[in-house]
């Protein structure tokens, strides 16, 4: 049984843009399982008030609330057929009910993985209410590596209501979502080891040899290949202080040493994992990082001074790779990306 939408105001709502992170299930119930402290400032609810409520019940627009939950539903496929996945990173504008009862405009960036939706909500309380009669959704990662996009839209009738139009893609790459604490360049601990991992989905073990429970409170840079630490540090720094979604490609260690006492794999024997990341940061509550595994690489060679021979992995493109580096935009009205829109009716 779900807790009803709370109506008690916990705190004055910020009159300027603020942000927070939430996690809910990807099924039709959209059950909230985590909300960061920033939601109190953004919409007036404490995290404890929101746990076990249904995320879709807070949508104030006149479009059917099921349009939001339908967005994340898997298409029914033949059990013998190869599985198909739609895009995994979405951007949309939605009015969310605040504790005061008045709607607050949100830009939602949601990351779908492991039957879970991890989202970053950015509020725009100064914008007057305008009813969104349709849910317009931009798929930010539809152009990522090795995706074959079908031009046909998959539509299924459910009574009088149609399911969302989905641009289907065939994608078998491993993916995962992490939440990191905000990167603080002036923090001496973070200067050495980077921000701590505060949340990890279980699918991380499909990318590297690590258990998600062991990663909690582990410095993120422990997962990064030594030759790419400077590159990743600059990426994390670019995310701090901004709620824009940013794309980067970097290399992780296949077998990072996370637990003290574990057998350490020599660097020259430790395979590398090339990943693509889409990251977005809340102003106070952390960074959401979506990772997609591209391929496994051999350890880099060193020259006679024992320094790594860099291959510019982070910036080179393959013939079969369409990078978002130049075309990624978080504004649905100004994006230069190829059409990746769905209108849910």
N, C-alpha and C positions, 0 to 999 in steps of 0.2 A: 504494500500500500504506500502511495506517495504522499509526502507532506504537502498540504496546499500552499499556494503562493502566499508568502508572508506579507503582512500589511503594516508592520510596526517600523517606524523610522528609527534607524540606529544612530544616524549622524547626519549633519548637514551635507548635502551633495555639493561637490565642487562645481563652481561656475565656469571653470576653464577645462580644456581637455585633460582627461586622465585615462589611465589604462589599468587593466588587470588580466589575469590568466585564469582560465577555467577548464575543467575536464568533464565531459559527459559521455554516456554510452552512445554508440552509433545506431542503435536500434530505434524503433518507432517511439519508445518511451523517452528517449533523450535524458535519462536519469543523471542528475548532477552528482559527481563523486568527489570533486575538489573545486574550490574557488580560492583565489589568493586574497590577501588582506585588502588589496587595492579596490575591491568591489564595494567596500564600505564607503569610500570617498566617491566612487564613480556613480553608484546607484542607490546607496543608502542602506543596503543589506549587509549584515555580518555574514561571514562564510558559513557559520553554523546554521543560519536561517535558510540557506540555499541547498545544503546537502540533502539529497534524496528528493528534491523537487524535480519537475520536468522542465528542462531548458526551454522547450518550445512554448510552454505556457506563459512565458514572459514577453512573447512577441506581441506588440501592440498594433502592427499593421493589419489591414483588412484581408490580406491574402490568407488563405487557409493555413493555419499553423502547421498542418501536416506537410505542407510544401517544404518546410525547413527539414523535418526529419526524413522525408522522402529523398532529399538530396543525397543522403549518405547510404541509402539502401542498396544492397547488392542486387544485380540482375540475376534472375533465375537462369541457370545454365544446365545443360546436360551433364550428368555426373561423369560421363566418359570424356567429355570435351575438356579442352585446355581452359583453365580459369581465366576470366577477363577482369581487369580492374579499370575503374574510371580514374580520373585525376585524383590526387591526394591532398592538394592545397587549394583552398578556395578563398576568395575575397568577396564580401557582400556588405550592403548597407541595410541595417535593420533598426527599427525603433523598439527599444526595450523598456518595459514597465519599471519605473523606479519605485522606491519605498514610499514616496510621496503620492504615487498614483499617476503622475505625469510621465509621458514617454520621454526617453532620452535617446537621441540618435547615436548609433554605434557603427563603427566600421569593424567588422568581424573578419579576422584572418583565422581560418580553421584548418587543422592538420589531421587527416584521417589515417589511422593505422591501428591494427590489432583490435578491431571492433570498438575503438575508442576515438573520440574527437577531442583534441587539445586545441583550445582557441585563445586568441589574444583579442580582447575587446578594447577599442579606443573610443572614448565618448566625445561628443560634440554638443554639450548642453546649451550652447549659445545659438544653435541653429533652430529656427522655429519648426514646429511639427508639420510634416507633410506626409500624408498617408502613402505608403508604398503598396499599391494594389497588386503588384507582381514582385516576386523575389528574383532579382537579377544577380547572377553569380558569375564571377570570372574565375576560371581555373588557372591558377598561376603556374602550375608545374606541368601543363599538358605538353609543353615543348621540350621536356627534359630528355635525357639520352635514350635512344633505342626504343622509342615509342612509335608504333604504327597506328596513326589515328584514322578511324573509320569516319567518313563523312556522313553516314546515315545516323539519324537520331533514333535512339531506342525509346519507344513510347509504349506503355502498357496501360490499358483502361482498367480502372478500379471503380466500378459503378459509374457515377456521374463525374467523377474526378479523375483527371489524367495524372499519371506519374510524371516526374520531372523529365524534361528532354535531356538525355545524357550523351555526351560525345565519348564513345567507348574506346578504350585503348587496350592493347595487349601488352601486359607488363608483368614480368616475373621477377623483377629485381627486388632484392631484400630492402626493407625500409624500416625506419624506426623514428620515434620522437623522443627527444631529451628536453628537460628543463634545467637551465643553469642559473645560478645566481648572477646578478648583474655584474658585468666586468668593471672593475675599478682600477684603472692604471696606477693610481697612487697607493694602492694597498700593497704592502711589501710581500705578503703571502701570495697574492695573485700575480705579482710581477714574476714570481718564480714558477708557480704551478698552475696559474689561471683560475677561473671561477670554479666553485664546487658544483657537482651534479646533484640536483635536488630531486629529480624524478626521471625515470627511464622505463620505457615499455619493454616487455619481455622479448620482443623481436630483435633487440640489440644483439642477441646471440647468433642471429643469422648474418650479422655483419662482421663482428669480431668475436674472439673466444672469451666471452665474459658473461656473467649472470647479472641481470638488471638489479637484483637486490644488493649485490656486492658493489655496485657503482655509486650508490647513494653516499653523498659526502666525499666522493672521490674527486680530486682535482681533474678537470676536463683535459688539461694538457698531458696527463699521464697516458691518455689514449692516442695522442697525436704522435706521428713519427717525428723523431728528433730533427730531421732535415726540413720539416714543415712547420715547426713551432713558431718561428717569427712570422711566417705567412698567416697562420691561424690567429695569432695574437692580434695582428693588425685587423683581421676580419672581426674579431670579437670587439675590438675597440671601436670599429665603425658602427657596430650595432648599438653601443651604449649611447643613451641620450636621444635615440631616434626610434620611432615606431614603424618606420618603413621596413618592408620586407626586402632582404638583401640576399643575393645569390653568391655562392663561392664553391670552389672545388678544392679539396685538400686530401691528405693521406693520413690514415690511421694505422696503428700497429695491429697486426692480426692477433697477436698474443701479448697484450699489455700486462705489465706487472702491477696488479691492483692490491692484492692482499700481501701484507708483510709475511715473509716466510715461504711464499710460493717460489717454485723454481723459476729463476729468471732466464728467459731465452736470450741468447746472445744476439746483439743487434744485427750482425751479419747473417744470422739464421732466421731472423724474424720477418716473415712475409709482410708486405704492405697491402692495405685495402684503399683503393681510390673511391672516394665518395663525393657526392654533390650535396650541398646543404642549402636550405632556405631557412633563414633565421629572422626573427622579429623580436623586439625587446619591449617589455613593459617598463614604464619609467622607474618603478620601484620594485616590482615583483619578480623580475628575472627575464631570462631569454628563452624563447621556444625555438628549438632547432630541429628541423625535419631533415633526416639523412636518407639518402638513397645510395645503395652500393652499386658501383659501376663494374669493377673488376678487381682481381687480386694481382699484385705486382711483386716481382722479386725485390729483395733489399737493394738499395742503391749502392753503387761502387764508391770507393774512396780513392783519392789520389795519394801520392807518396807523403803528403803532409797530414794524412789521416782525416782530411776534411771531405765532406760529401761532394760528389759530383752532381750538381743540380741538373735536372732535366726539364725544369719549368712545367712540371705536371699541372700546377694550378692554373696556368694560362693557355696551354695548348689545346686545340680542338681536334677531334677525330672526324673522319669523313661521315661517320654514322651518328654524330653527336650534334644536336641543335642546342646551342647554349642560350640561356636566358640572360647572360651577362649584359648584353646590349639592349635587349628588348623588354626586360621585366619592368613592369609598372604596377603600383598598387592602386592607381586611380582608374576605375572602370571606364571613365569618360575620356581619358587621354592616353590610354595604353596604346603602344605601337605593336603589341604582340599579335600574332595570328589569331583569327576569331576563335575564341574558346568559351563562348557564352552559352548559358542555358537560361531560358525564361520559364519559370515554373508558374503554371496557370491553375 
